[in-house]
Amino acid sequence: MKCCPCMDVGMAACMVTVDLSLSAFANAALHHQTRKKHDVKQAKTLAANEAALKAAERKVETALQQASWAGDGKLGRECQAGW
């Protein structure tokens, strides 16, 4: 994923913070380090979201199997009267 809008097609420049106490190379290295950290974090977030979605789908599937719907629309397991 792209962290800055300047990476999109058609845009020539983007806003970058520049520390005047650092050299141009150090500023560029810092910028690229920040971009890389952002990309890694976003990839981890997407992977975690996919894992959570799969877990939720499995949980729903399990719940539906446990409910075991009968053909008449009633649940297969119902409380039986004790009298």
Backbone as JSON Lines, residues from 0, in Angstrom:
{"i":0,"aa":"M","n":[0.84,-1.18,0.0],"ca":[0.0,0.0,0.0],"c":[0.89,1.24,0.0]}
{"i":1,"aa":"K","n":[0.29,2.31,-0.43],"ca":[1.03,3.56,-0.53],"c":[0.72,4.44,0.67]}
{"i":2,"aa":"C","n":[1.76,4.98,1.27],"ca":[1.54,5.77,2.47],"c":[1.33,7.24,2.15]}
{"i":3,"aa":"C","n":[1.86,7.72,1.04],"ca":[1.66,9.13,0.73],"c":[0.97,9.27,-0.62]}
{"i":4,"aa":"P","n":[0.18,10.32,-0.73],"ca":[-0.55,10.52,-1.97],"c":[0.36,10.79,-3.16]}
{"i":5,"aa":"C","n":[1.62,11.14,-2.93],"ca":[2.51,11.42,-4.04],"c":[2.85,10.15,-4.8]}
{"i":6,"aa":"M","n":[2.59,8.99,-4.21],"ca":[2.87,7.73,-4.87],"c":[1.83,7.42,-5.95]}
{"i":7,"aa":"D","n":[0.7,8.12,-5.91],"ca":[-0.34,7.9,-6.91],"c":[0.08,8.47,-8.26]}
{"i":8,"aa":"V","n":[-0.51,7.93,-9.29],"ca":[-0.2,8.39,-10.65],"c":[-0.76,9.8,-10.83]}
{"i":9,"aa":"G","n":[0.04,10.66,-11.42],"ca":[-0.43,12.0,-11.71],"c":[-0.01,13.05,-10.71]}
{"i":10,"aa":"M","n":[0.5,12.65,-9.57],"ca":[0.94,13.62,-8.57],"c":[2.46,13.64,-8.56]}
{"i":11,"aa":"A","n":[3.03,14.81,-8.61],"ca":[4.48,14.92,-8.72],"c":[5.17,15.09,-7.36]}
{"i":12,"aa":"A","n":[4.51,15.66,-6.38],"ca":[5.17,15.95,-5.11],"c":[4.22,15.7,-3.95]}
{"i":13,"aa":"C","n":[4.8,15.51,-2.79],"ca":[3.99,15.37,-1.58],"c":[4.69,16.1,-0.44]}
{"i":14,"aa":"M","n":[3.96,16.37,0.6],"ca":[4.5,17.07,1.75],"c":[5.31,16.09,2.6]}
{"i":15,"aa":"V","n":[6.53,16.48,2.93],"ca":[7.42,15.65,3.75],"c":[8.0,16.54,4.84]}
{"i":16,"aa":"T","n":[8.04,16.02,6.05],"ca":[8.66,16.78,7.13],"c":[10.17,16.71,6.99]}
{"i":17,"aa":"V","n":[10.82,17.84,7.13],"ca":[12.27,17.93,6.97],"c":[12.85,18.49,8.26]}
{"i":18,"aa":"D","n":[13.82,17.77,8.8],"ca":[14.52,18.22,9.99],"c":[15.78,18.96,9.52]}
{"i":19,"aa":"L","n":[15.85,20.25,9.8],"ca":[16.98,21.05,9.32],"c":[18.29,20.69,10.0]}
{"i":20,"aa":"S","n":[18.23,20.01,11.12],"ca":[19.47,19.62,11.79],"c":[20.08,18.35,11.18]}
{"i":21,"aa":"L","n":[19.32,17.68,10.27],"ca":[19.82,16.48,9.62],"c":[20.23,16.78,8.19]}
{"i":22,"aa":"S","n":[21.06,15.92,7.65],"ca":[21.47,16.08,6.26],"c":[20.33,15.61,5.34]}
{"i":23,"aa":"A","n":[20.48,15.86,4.05],"ca":[19.47,15.44,3.08],"c":[19.36,13.92,3.06]}
{"i":24,"aa":"F","n":[20.5,13.23,3.13],"ca":[20.47,11.77,3.15],"c":[19.75,11.25,4.39]}
{"i":25,"aa":"A","n":[20.02,11.85,5.54],"ca":[19.39,11.42,6.78],"c":[17.88,11.67,6.74]}
{"i":26,"aa":"N","n":[17.46,12.82,6.18],"ca":[16.04,13.09,6.04],"c":[15.37,12.08,5.11]}
{"i":27,"aa":"A","n":[16.03,11.76,3.99],"ca":[15.48,10.78,3.06],"c":[15.39,9.4,3.71]}
{"i":28,"aa":"A","n":[16.43,9.03,4.44],"ca":[16.43,7.74,5.13],"c":[15.3,7.67,6.16]}
{"i":29,"aa":"L","n":[15.1,8.74,6.89],"ca":[14.03,8.8,7.88],"c":[12.67,8.68,7.2]}
{"i":30,"aa":"H","n":[12.51,9.38,6.08],"ca":[11.24,9.33,5.34],"c":[10.96,7.9,4.86]}
{"i":31,"aa":"H","n":[11.96,7.25,4.28],"ca":[11.76,5.9,3.77],"c":[11.56,4.89,4.9]}
{"i":32,"aa":"Q","n":[12.22,5.12,6.02],"ca":[12.03,4.25,7.18],"c":[10.59,4.36,7.68]}
{"i":33,"aa":"T","n":[10.08,5.58,7.73],"ca":[8.71,5.79,8.18],"c":[7.72,5.14,7.21]}
{"i":34,"aa":"R","n":[7.97,5.31,5.91],"ca":[7.1,4.68,4.91],"c":[7.09,3.17,5.05]}
{"i":35,"aa":"K","n":[8.28,2.59,5.23],"ca":[8.38,1.14,5.36],"c":[7.66,0.65,6.61]}
{"i":36,"aa":"K","n":[7.83,1.38,7.73],"ca":[7.16,1.01,8.97],"c":[5.64,1.06,8.8]}
{"i":37,"aa":"H","n":[5.16,2.07,8.09],"ca":[3.73,2.21,7.84],"c":[3.22,1.06,6.97]}
{"i":38,"aa":"D","n":[3.98,0.71,5.93],"ca":[3.57,-0.39,5.06],"c":[3.5,-1.72,5.79]}
{"i":39,"aa":"V","n":[4.5,-1.97,6.66],"ca":[4.51,-3.21,7.44],"c":[3.32,-3.25,8.39]}
{"i":40,"aa":"K","n":[3.05,-2.13,9.04],"ca":[1.94,-2.07,9.99],"c":[0.61,-2.29,9.27]}
{"i":41,"aa":"Q","n":[0.46,-1.7,8.09],"ca":[-0.79,-1.86,7.35],"c":[-0.95,-3.3,6.88]}
{"i":42,"aa":"A","n":[0.13,-3.94,6.47],"ca":[0.06,-5.33,6.04],"c":[-0.34,-6.24,7.21]}
{"i":43,"aa":"K","n":[0.23,-5.97,8.39],"ca":[-0.12,-6.75,9.57],"c":[-1.58,-6.55,9.95]}
{"i":44,"aa":"T","n":[-2.06,-5.31,9.82],"ca":[-3.44,-5.02,10.14],"c":[-4.38,-5.75,9.19]}
{"i":45,"aa":"L","n":[-4.07,-5.74,7.9],"ca":[-4.9,-6.44,6.93],"c":[-4.91,-7.94,7.2]}
{"i":46,"aa":"A","n":[-3.74,-8.5,7.54],"ca":[-3.68,-9.93,7.85],"c":[-4.5,-10.26,9.09]}
{"i":47,"aa":"A","n":[-4.43,-9.42,10.11],"ca":[-5.21,-9.65,11.33],"c":[-6.7,-9.54,11.05]}
{"i":48,"aa":"N","n":[-7.09,-8.58,10.19],"ca":[-8.51,-8.44,9.84],"c":[-9.01,-9.67,9.09]}
{"i":49,"aa":"E","n":[-8.2,-10.19,8.18],"ca":[-8.6,-11.39,7.44],"c":[-8.73,-12.58,8.38]}
{"i":50,"aa":"A","n":[-7.8,-12.7,9.32],"ca":[-7.86,-13.8,10.28],"c":[-9.1,-13.68,11.17]}
{"i":51,"aa":"A","n":[-9.42,-12.48,11.6],"ca":[-10.61,-12.27,12.44],"c":[-11.87,-12.58,11.65]}
{"i":52,"aa":"L","n":[-11.91,-12.2,10.38],"ca":[-13.08,-12.48,9.55],"c":[-13.26,-13.98,9.36]}
{"i":53,"aa":"K","n":[-12.17,-14.7,9.1],"ca":[-12.26,-16.15,8.94],"c":[-12.72,-16.81,10.24]}
{"i":54,"aa":"A","n":[-12.22,-16.33,11.38],"ca":[-12.62,-16.89,12.67],"c":[-14.11,-16.64,12.92]}
{"i":55,"aa":"A","n":[-14.58,-15.45,12.57],"ca":[-16.0,-15.14,12.75],"c":[-16.86,-16.01,11.84]}
{"i":56,"aa":"E","n":[-16.41,-16.24,10.61],"ca":[-17.16,-17.09,9.69],"c":[-17.22,-18.53,10.21]}
{"i":57,"aa":"R","n":[-16.09,-19.02,10.75],"ca":[-16.08,-20.37,11.33],"c":[-17.02,-20.45,12.52]}
{"i":58,"aa":"K","n":[-17.04,-19.4,13.33],"ca":[-17.91,-19.4,14.52],"c":[-19.38,-19.43,14.12]}
{"i":59,"aa":"V","n":[-19.73,-18.65,13.09],"ca":[-21.12,-18.63,12.62],"c":[-21.48,-19.98,12.04]}
{"i":60,"aa":"E","n":[-20.58,-20.56,11.24],"ca":[-20.83,-21.87,10.66],"c":[-21.05,-22.93,11.73]}
{"i":61,"aa":"T","n":[-20.22,-22.9,12.78],"ca":[-20.37,-23.84,13.88],"c":[-21.69,-23.63,14.61]}
{"i":62,"aa":"A","n":[-22.07,-22.39,14.82],"ca":[-23.33,-22.11,15.5],"c":[-24.51,-22.6,14.68]}
{"i":63,"aa":"L","n":[-24.44,-22.43,13.37],"ca":[-25.53,-22.9,12.52],"c":[-25.6,-24.43,12.51]}
{"i":64,"aa":"Q","n":[-24.45,-25.08,12.53],"ca":[-24.45,-26.54,12.57],"c":[-24.99,-27.05,13.9]}
{"i":65,"aa":"Q","n":[-24.68,-26.36,14.98],"ca":[-25.18,-26.79,16.29],"c":[-26.68,-26.56,16.41]}
{"i":66,"aa":"A","n":[-27.18,-25.53,15.74],"ca":[-28.61,-25.27,15.81],"c":[-29.38,-26.36,15.08]}
{"i":67,"aa":"S","n":[-28.77,-26.94,14.05],"ca":[-29.35,-28.02,13.25],"c":[-30.82,-27.76,12.93]}
{"i":68,"aa":"W","n":[-31.03,-26.84,12.04],"ca":[-32.37,-26.46,11.63],"c":[-33.07,-27.65,10.97]}
{"i":69,"aa":"A","n":[-34.31,-27.88,11.34],"ca":[-35.11,-28.92,10.72],"c":[-35.79,-28.34,9.48]}
{"i":70,"aa":"G","n":[-36.38,-29.18,8.68],"ca":[-37.01,-28.72,7.45],"c":[-38.23,-27.85,7.68]}
{"i":71,"aa":"D","n":[-38.88,-27.96,8.83],"ca":[-40.09,-27.18,9.08],"c":[-39.8,-25.8,9.65]}
{"i":72,"aa":"G","n":[-38.55,-25.43,9.79],"ca":[-38.2,-24.11,10.28],"c":[-38.03,-24.02,11.78]}
{"i":73,"aa":"K","n":[-38.23,-25.14,12.47],"ca":[-38.03,-25.13,13.92],"c":[-36.66,-25.68,14.24]}
{"i":74,"aa":"L","n":[-36.17,-25.31,15.38],"ca":[-34.88,-25.84,15.8],"c":[-35.0,-27.33,16.1]}
{"i":75,"aa":"G","n":[-33.97,-28.07,15.78],"ca":[-33.98,-29.51,16.05],"c":[-33.9,-29.79,17.54]}
{"i":76,"aa":"R","n":[-33.18,-29.0,18.25],"ca":[-33.06,-29.17,19.69],"c":[-34.0,-28.2,20.39]}
{"i":77,"aa":"E","n":[-34.95,-28.72,21.07],"ca":[-35.85,-27.88,21.85],"c":[-35.93,-28.46,23.25]}
{"i":78,"aa":"C","n":[-36.23,-27.61,24.18],"ca":[-36.37,-28.07,25.55],"c":[-37.6,-28.98,25.65]}
{"i":79,"aa":"Q","n":[-37.43,-30.09,26.29],"ca":[-38.54,-31.03,26.47],"c":[-39.24,-30.71,27.8]}
{"i":80,"aa":"A","n":[-40.52,-30.83,27.77],"ca":[-41.3,-30.62,28.99],"c":[-41.01,-31.76,29.96]}
{"i":81,"aa":"G","n":[-40.81,-31.44,31.2],"ca":[-40.46,-32.46,32.19],"c":[-41.66,-33.11,32.87]}
{"i":82,"aa":"W","n":[-42.87,-32.85,32.39],"ca":[-44.02,-33.44,33.06],"c":[-44.76,-34.36,32.18]}
